[in-house]
Amino acid sequence: MSGFSLQFQSGLVLESFHIEPENLSLRRLKQEAVDFVNKHRLGDRLADHILLYKHDPRSVNILQLIQSADEISEGCLLEIVISRGF
């Protein structure tokens, strides 16, 4: 299987998903995050207020802010954080 297998987590809710490399962009990841949040009835129209973090257990700061889709790799666990400005 090609593409990336990733996970979103928000609080206690964890869900896996798959995305093809040609569809991988920060905008697409944020839209997937909105869909995740909406699916779990956590709100809507959130894309401008969503921050995505990658879990990196090897780092002192386990959550690394994702600024570009290039930072994503196979098996990443992505944490969805809704900024306070919402």
C-alpha positions in Angstrom: 0.0 0.0 0.0 1.4 3.4 -0.9 0.9 6.7 0.9 0.9 7.5 4.6 -0.9 5.8 7.4 -1.5 8.6 10.1 -3.5 9.1 13.3 -5.4 12.0 14.7 -5.9 12.4 18.4 -8.0 14.9 20.3 -8.3 14.2 24.0 -9.3 10.6 24.3 -10.5 10.2 20.7 -8.0 8.5 18.4 -8.5 7.6 14.8 -6.3 6.3 12.0 -6.5 7.4 8.4 -4.6 7.1 5.1 -3.5 9.8 2.6 -1.6 9.5 -0.7 1.6 11.5 -1.0 0.2 13.6 -3.9 -2.6 14.7 -1.7 -0.4 15.6 1.3 -0.4 19.3 2.1 -0.9 21.3 5.3 -4.2 22.6 4.0 -5.4 19.0 3.3 -4.3 17.9 6.8 -6.2 20.7 8.4 -9.3 19.8 6.4 -8.9 16.2 7.5 -8.6 17.5 11.0 -11.8 19.5 10.6 -13.6 16.4 9.3 -12.2 14.5 12.3 -13.5 17.1 14.8 -16.9 17.4 13.0 -17.2 13.6 13.0 -16.7 13.5 16.7 -19.1 16.4 17.2 -16.4 18.8 18.5 -17.4 21.8 16.3 -17.2 23.0 12.8 -15.5 25.7 10.7 -12.3 25.3 12.7 -9.5 25.2 10.0 -8.2 28.6 10.9 -8.0 27.7 14.6 -6.5 24.2 14.3 -2.8 23.6 15.1 -1.4 20.2 14.3 1.4 18.7 16.3 3.4 15.6 15.6 4.3 13.3 18.5 8.0 12.7 18.8 8.8 10.6 21.8 12.6 11.0 21.2 12.4 14.8 21.8 12.3 16.7 25.1 9.3 18.5 23.7 7.2 15.5 22.6 4.8 17.6 20.6 6.4 19.2 17.5 4.3 21.9 15.7 3.8 21.0 12.1 4.5 23.9 9.8 4.7 22.0 6.5 3.4 18.7 5.2 7.0 17.8 4.5 7.4 17.1 8.2 4.9 14.2 8.0 6.1 10.6 7.7 4.6 7.1 7.7 2.9 6.2 11.0 2.9 9.8 12.5 0.6 10.4 15.4 -0.9 13.9 14.9 -2.3 15.8 17.8 -5.1 18.3 17.0 -5.1 21.5 19.1 -7.8 24.1 18.8 -6.3 27.5 19.4 -7.8 29.8 22.1 -8.9 32.4 19.5 -11.8 30.2 18.5 
